[in-house]
């Protein structure tokens, strides 16, 4: 990180934010030490002086310590919900108007596909019967045969649309369930860690290791974003 990255976020406008560290000494700016930004400036100086010497796992430990303090200082980051309470949250999400609408949409496509298959079957049988009747020219069977082909193709398209609608419904539900979680455990209950490599055949120790790795990877991803996804400070 450059010195310009160590800024305070307390000013209202981003372009009015000020450096916490002196550009020449790399120490806390004197005026910050006696302000409410003093603790932040001291931490910025310590990070800037030592972070490059830390191993990646040590950096993760520092983040863990700071997240602990964030939880201690901000009650919004705490959660004392048990499994049953969180299941109620998930159940409410599943029964929301949006979810019911998506399920109805998927069900409508599936029902339409089934009806079109019946139409295709009836038209095909009619084509066969017409073709076998001696008193009727065989080419009269081409009409119902074409209708059968049309209905079958339409039914296949409706089946694909139904599958896409079900996938969209499940994807939206999973995303909302993840956003409703406030702890690592609730994320697991929501299904975020389902089907991790090595955990399909459940072994507790292996699963916990994989979940820890996935948690660290996701945490890194959340902090590794382009300027377009970051509020200027």
N, C-alpha and C positions, 0 to 999 in steps of 0.2 A: 504493500500500500504506500501511496505517496502522502506527503504531509497535507496536501489539499483534501485528502479523504477524511481527515480527522476534523469534523465540524460539529458544532452544536445544532440541534434541531429545534431549539426552543423559540427562535424568532419566528414570527408569523409567516413572512415571505421567504421562500427558499433562497432568493438572491441576496437576502440580508443576513444569511447565516455566516458565522465567523469561525475562523480557525481556532482550534483548541491548543495547538502547538505552535511555538515560535519557528518561523521558517529558517532561522540561522542556528539556534541552539538545540532545536528539536525537543525543547522542554515546554512545560505548560506555560501558556501566555499568562503573564503576571496578573493582568486584570481579571482573569478567570478564577484564580486561586481563592479569591475572597467572595466570589459570586456563587450562585447555585450551580454553576457549571464546574466549580472547583474539583469535586470528586471525579467527574467525567474526564476532566483535563488530565488529572494525575493518572487515571487508568489508561487513557490514550497514550500518554508518554511511556508508561510501562510496557504496553503492548508494542508500540513502535520500536522500543529499544530491545525487546526480547523475543518477539514472535518469530522472527526469522531463524532463531536458534532452537526452536521447539520442534519436536517430532510431531507428525500429524495427530497421533493419539494424544499427545500432550495438549495440542490445540483443542481437541475434542473435550478434554477434561476441563479446560478453562471455560469453554462454552457451557459445559454441564454445571459448573459452579455458578456462572452468571444466570443461567436459566433457573437455578435453585433460588437465587435472590429475587428474580423476577416473580416467581411463584409466591415467595414470602411477602413481597411488597404489593402485589396486585391480586386482590381476591378473585378477580375475574378468571384467573388462570387455574383456579383450583376446582376440583370436582370430587364430590363424595358420593356420586351415584353408584349404586351396586348394579349387578348384572340384570336383575329384574327391572329396575328403574330404567336402565338404558334400553332394555327390550321394549318397554312401553313407548320410548321415544321412536325406536325403529318401527314399531307397529303403527304409530301415528303417521309416520312418513309414508309407510306402505299404503295406508288407507286415505291419503290425501286426494284432493280433487284432481291434481295433475296425474298422479299414478293411476287413479281409476279411469281417467280419460285415455291415458296411453294404453291401458289394458283393454279398454273397450274398443279402441282403434285396432289393436292387434287381433282381438277376437272377431271384429267385423271382417277383417281381411281373411282370417282363417275360415269363417263361416261362408263367405262368398266363394272361396276356393273350393270348399266341399260341395256347394250347390252347383258350381260350374262343372265339377267332375261328374256329378249325376247327370247334368244336361249332356255332357260329352258322351257318357255311356249310353244314354237313351238314343241320342242321335246316331251313334255308331251301330247300335242294334237295329235301328230303323233302316240304316243304309244296307246292312247285311240282309235283312228281310226283303227289302226292295230288290236287291241284286239277285236273290234266289227265286223270286216269283217269276214263273215262266210267262205270264201274261203282261209283264211290265218290262220295258226296255232297261237294260242294265245301267245305262248312263243316267237314269233318274236317281240312281243311288249316290251320284256324285254330290248332289245338294246336301243331303243329311250327313254325308261323309265330311264335306267341307265344314259344316256346322259343328260336327264333332271335333274336328281338328282345331277350329277357332276356340271352342269352349275349353278344350284341354290346354291350349297355349295360354289362354287367359287365366285358367286356374293355377297354372304353374307360376305365372307372374304374381298372382295374388298370394300364393304361398311364400314366395320370396319377400313380398311386401310385409306379410305377417311376421316372418322371421326377423326382418329388419326392425319392425315395430316392437317386437318383444325384446330385441337386443337394446333398443333405445330406452325402453322402459326400465330394464334392469340396470343399464349404465347410469341413467339419471338417479335411480334409487340408491345405487352404490355411492355415487358422488355426494348425494345429500346426506347419506348415513355417515360418510367420512367427515363431512363438514360439521356434523352434529357432535362428533367425538371431541373430547377435551383431554383425554389421556391416552397413553400408548395402549393400555388395556382396552379402552373403548374402541380404539382403532382396530384392534384385533377382533373384538366382538362384531364390529361393523363389516369385517371381511377384507380389510386392507392387506393382511398378510396371508390370505388364503392362497394355496397352491404355490408357495415359494419352493424353489428347487431344493430337494433334500428333505422336505417336510410332508410330502404326500403320504408316506408311511410314517405316522407320527411317532417321534422319539423326543421326549421333552427337552433334553439337553441340546440336541441338534437343532430343534425348532427355536429355542431361545437364542442360540448363536445366530441363526439365520435372521431372526426378527431383529436382533441388535444390529446386524450388518445392514439390513434393509432400512432400519430407522436412521442410521447414520447416512446412508446414501440419499435418502429422501430429504433429510435435513440439509445436506450439502446442496442438493438440487434447488431447494427453496431459497437458499442464499446466493446461488449462482445464476443470477438473472441479468438480462440485458438492460440497458438504460430505459428502454421503453416500458419495462415492468417494474420500475422503481421510482418512488416519489423523491424528487430532488431534495437534498437537505443542505 
